[in-house]
Amino acid sequence: MFEKIKKFLLGLIIGISATFIFEWIIISNEYLKREFWDHPKKIFGLHFHHSLVGLIFIIIGITFINKNILKFFLFFGIGLGIIIIHTLSDGHFVFIG
């Protein structure tokens, strides 16, 4: 049980850290901020937020649920960390806008 919690917390820390760094790089660079934050790129008129990457990590984790439960907890933690930080920085829960 402790190993599962440890993997989940490790994943959560990785997801939170990676998203925080990703957003910090974009916000601190004027060109990147203007191109990707202020005027996000759209595909078929839709803005795909990076919290969608978190959902993909969770789905990948689910594929491991019967094979390697520790990988499930790691990927689930990463995905949840990405979604948490993105939701806090955007001010609302969104995947596609």
C-alpha positions as CSV (number, residue, x, y, z in Angstrom):
1,M,0.0,0.0,0.0
2,F,2.8,2.4,0.9
3,E,4.4,1.8,-2.6
4,K,1.2,2.8,-4.3
5,I,0.9,6.0,-2.3
6,K,4.6,6.8,-3.0
7,K,4.2,6.3,-6.7
8,F,1.0,8.4,-6.8
9,L,2.7,11.3,-4.8
10,L,5.8,11.0,-7.1
11,G,3.5,11.3,-10.1
12,L,1.6,14.2,-8.6
13,I,4.9,16.1,-7.9
14,I,6.1,15.4,-11.4
15,G,2.8,16.6,-13.0
16,I,2.6,19.7,-10.8
17,S,6.3,20.6,-11.4
18,A,6.3,20.0,-15.1
19,T,3.2,22.0,-15.6
20,F,4.4,24.8,-13.4
21,I,7.7,25.0,-15.3
22,F,5.9,24.8,-18.7
23,E,3.5,27.6,-17.8
24,W,6.3,29.7,-16.3
25,I,8.4,29.4,-19.5
26,I,5.5,30.5,-21.6
27,I,4.5,33.4,-19.4
28,S,8.0,34.7,-18.8
29,N,8.9,34.8,-22.5
30,E,7.1,37.7,-24.3
31,Y,7.0,35.9,-27.7
32,L,5.7,32.6,-26.3
33,K,3.2,34.4,-24.1
34,R,1.9,36.4,-27.1
35,E,1.8,33.4,-29.4
36,F,0.5,30.7,-27.1
37,W,-1.0,32.3,-24.0
38,D,-2.7,35.5,-25.3
39,H,-3.6,34.1,-28.7
40,P,-3.7,30.3,-28.4
41,K,-3.5,28.2,-31.6
42,K,-6.8,26.6,-32.6
43,I,-7.4,23.3,-34.5
44,F,-10.8,23.2,-36.2
45,G,-11.7,26.3,-34.2
46,L,-11.1,24.6,-30.9
47,H,-8.4,25.5,-28.3
48,F,-6.9,22.3,-26.9
49,H,-5.7,23.1,-23.4
50,H,-2.7,21.3,-21.9
51,S,-4.9,19.8,-19.2
52,L,-5.9,17.4,-22.1
53,V,-2.3,16.0,-21.7
54,G,-3.2,15.3,-18.1
55,L,-6.3,13.3,-19.2
56,I,-4.1,11.4,-21.7
57,F,-1.7,10.5,-18.8
58,I,-4.7,9.2,-16.8
59,I,-5.9,7.1,-19.7
60,I,-2.4,5.7,-20.2
61,G,-2.4,4.9,-16.5
62,I,-5.7,3.1,-16.7
63,T,-4.2,0.8,-19.4
64,F,-1.7,-0.4,-16.7
65,I,-4.3,-1.0,-14.0
66,N,-4.3,-4.8,-14.4
67,K,-0.7,-5.2,-15.6
68,N,1.3,-3.0,-13.2
69,I,-0.7,-1.1,-10.5
70,L,2.4,1.0,-9.6
71,K,2.5,2.4,-13.1
72,F,-1.2,3.2,-12.9
73,F,-0.6,5.2,-9.7
74,L,2.4,7.0,-11.3
75,F,0.6,8.0,-14.5
76,F,-2.6,8.9,-12.6
77,G,-0.6,11.2,-10.3
78,I,1.1,12.9,-13.3
79,G,-2.2,13.4,-15.1
80,L,-3.9,14.7,-12.0
81,G,-1.0,17.1,-11.2
82,I,-1.2,18.6,-14.7
83,I,-4.9,19.1,-14.5
84,I,-4.7,20.6,-11.0
85,I,-2.1,23.3,-12.0
86,H,-3.8,24.0,-15.3
87,T,-7.2,24.5,-13.5
88,L,-5.6,26.8,-10.9
89,S,-3.8,28.9,-13.5
90,D,-6.8,29.2,-15.9
91,G,-9.2,29.7,-13.1
92,H,-11.6,27.0,-14.3
93,F,-11.6,23.3,-15.2
94,V,-11.3,22.9,-19.0
95,F,-9.9,20.5,-21.6
96,I,-11.2,21.9,-24.9
97,G,-12.5,25.4,-25.3
